[in-house]
Amino acid sequence: MSLLNSFRNHNNFRNILATASSLFFKRNIFLSQSLYLKEVKEVKINNQLIIEANIIPAPEEDRLLKTALNTECCAVCSLGVDIKHTDVPLLAQFVRSDGCMLPRRITGLCKIQHKRITYMVAMAQKAGLMSILTPPDSKKDPKRRPKWKKFNTYFDESTIQLPKEYKIKIKDF
Amino acid sequence: MSALGRVRQWNAFSQVWHLFDAKWQNPFQSAAVITKYLMGKHKPFYHPFANCGDVVVVINSRHIALLGDEWKKRVYFHHTGYPGGASWTLAWELHEKSPTMILEKAVYSSMKGNLQRRHTMKRLIIYPDDIIPEDIHTNISSQIKQLRKVPKVLESDEVNNFPRIFKLPVDYVPS
């Protein structure tokens, strides 16, 4: 069982490669989904075996907006769009499959926009618009939620209040 | 009177049946619009003594939407008249008991309390779902525009087709 678990942990690590590990352990059965994030190439030159792992470009690379590559400000600031809590396909990019927010070190958002997006994700979840991105044990159908939660609710984005320390001081500029 | 003028007058004073879809609509904001059509205030020759109001058929009143936490904050008061007969019902409790009452009360209270109000309210027909009896369905010839857009629920394939607005780190493993 411990061997079995170690295989599973191996697969979770990105740098441990499915193909490379097969060099050490001869196995063709995967215990978890293989991610294929790197491509392994074996090149033989003059009795010298070179194994190189190249990163495969992500499938969402061709859908990436130009504003995402802006380094001056964060992705949402550079987008320049008034985001509402009903824009669920956009908000879904900032959450994990269980509905948790991705951390700022991954999304690269500024503090203000991270807080705003967090509130809007909560609004969308309460309105039952993002119920496919919820923990597996939750009630997926918003109509089956208890008490007042089963009725339709909408929100006003102007009610989002950021903490005092997040407010930009005009003096600094 | 010419034939054209006669027909124009018939059209002007005929009672139009409007349809209003209350799905994801705020009942208190839509009540203001519904009363305008019920009283005939959208007509240029409106007069309070003239019987020029239209009929409004409201569907999907079960699926109205309230703002924020109004479902548990809005309270409906009733008093039986006897001592200790006061009762306070939350909006979500009332909506569970009667899916049409919140909208009906909203329209009723959005009008001035005069003798005409009860007669005007008789021209309002509310259905909790989108099922309308055939004899009422045949009368409908107009539709009132919704005030709020009905929000779209996220579907799984929608996420994979939407443009990405930020770049994930190279060593990021999606969970």
Interface residues (C-beta under 8 A of the other chain):
Chain A: N12 R14 N15 L35 L37 I55 A58 E60 R63 L64 L65 T67 A68 L69 C74 A75 V76 L79 T86 V88 P89 L90 A92 Q93 R96 S97 D98 I106 T107 G108 L109 A124 A127 G128 L129 M130 S131 I132 L133 K147 W148 F151 N152 T153 Y154 F155 D156 T159
Chain B: W24 N26 H63 I64 A65 L66 L67 G68 D69 E70 W71 K72 L90 A91 W92 H95 R148 K149 P151 K152 V153 L154 E155 S156 E158 V159 N160 N161 F162 P163 R164 I165 F166 K167 L168 P169 V170 D171 Y172 V173 P174 S175
